[in-house]
């Protein structure tokens, strides 16, 4: 029997009915926010014009802090972080993605680009909330930052591995860890391990195929062959040029056949993989983004163009059947796949100021929408550049069920792109963000 630790969660509702010009949009998705000692999950339902907000405490993992202090030097923490406790509590244990099942259960992954040690579960019908697993701070297993539901929404899938194995990989004492693919029953909340395998750490997302037979994931890693200098790009451009020439190590994605209990790897040529979205028509086709980014002392570095790969699972292997990339396609933070007028479309962010709509059939650009004016990113000097930060940059993409609208999110508001009329509507939907809070992670539609 699965034991769960109780958690206190509070609920409030925010009406969107008074926003002028907001059309009827069939879109229902979640978004995470974080603040001092507290996490928020918003459930945005634009068909009902309401936000249901759930607030719950950010739990801590003191034993994980002790292990970090014992095994990882401060200068080996991610750039910009110089305290083990802050790293653990403010990065590894903060909400990242919330998944809402069709029977009203929220499964909330923690972490940012790295990995946390538990999953929050909230029943939005009863208000009951729990932490999975109950012994998260003693057993210390890392969990992916994003999970997914089985096709019938009866199970929520996760991927986890021992924290000590991850530490050994970071220290160069190992190259892989024993990973467990498991799921939680969305009614009983009982958990079960479905498959075990050896893989690299820092896997960012695991996604279940529409058939329920397969799961796909990849290490979300950005290891440089030539590390950055311990200073900013402006202070040592030649050092950054050498890092760019050395490149980021590529890692392939993993496909697990849950029926035959086996797995295999597919090599991908562009580094830093994440976000697996399956095709709405062909259940064996999916799309993954390759970010081509790496954190540095001066900010997040763009190491070159990003890409979206189209893959198909067939005959015990997963093969690349298409690719979309352009010289000015940078940092795909989130992409979504949807149907519009008998067309399968991939909507993707392109930093800092574009929304890309891609024909999924032949992986060609259909539309590029400029969301605001921004200088062109120039990689000509050193081959890389700092990813610019703009409050208007689109972080969230949520298509409506009929494909006629896309709800976009940035750090200031939600906006709406009208697919039929090819324009961004003249309206802004407030985030109603409390003071000292910020948006984190990615949005997910109900049932994803």
Secondary structure as UniProt FT lines:
FT   STRAND          5..7
FT   STRAND          9..15
FT   TURN            17..18
FT   TURN            20..21
FT   STRAND          28..35
FT   TURN            36..37
FT   STRAND          38..45
FT   TURN            46..49
FT   STRAND          50..57
FT   HELIX           62..71
FT   HELIX           74..76
FT   TURN            79..80
FT   HELIX           84..87
FT   HELIX           88..92
FT   STRAND          95..100
FT   TURN            102..103
FT   STRAND          105..110
FT   STRAND          119..123
FT   TURN            124..126
FT   STRAND          129..132
FT   TURN            134..135
FT   HELIX           136..139
FT   STRAND          141..143
FT   STRAND          148..149
FT   TURN            151..152
FT   STRAND          155..162
FT   HELIX           163..170
FT   TURN            171..172
FT   STRAND          177..185
FT   TURN            186..188
FT   STRAND          191..199
FT   STRAND          203..208
FT   TURN            210..211
FT   STRAND          214..219
FT   TURN            233..235
FT   HELIX           237..246
FT   STRAND          253..257
FT   TURN            258..261
FT   STRAND          262..266
FT   STRAND          273..278
FT   TURN            283..284
FT   STRAND          285..290
FT   STRAND          293..296
FT   TURN            297..298
FT   STRAND          299..302
FT   STRAND          307..314
FT   TURN            315..316
FT   STRAND          317..324
FT   TURN            327..328
FT   STRAND          335..340
FT   TURN            341..342
FT   STRAND          343..350
FT   TURN            351..353
FT   STRAND          354..359
FT   TURN            360..363
FT   STRAND          364..370
FT   TURN            380..382
FT   STRAND          385..386
FT   TURN            391..392
FT   STRAND          396..399
FT   TURN            401..402
FT   STRAND          405..409
FT   STRAND          413..418
FT   TURN            419..422
FT   STRAND          423..424
FT   STRAND          429..430
FT   TURN            435..436
FT   STRAND          438..445
FT   TURN            446..447
//
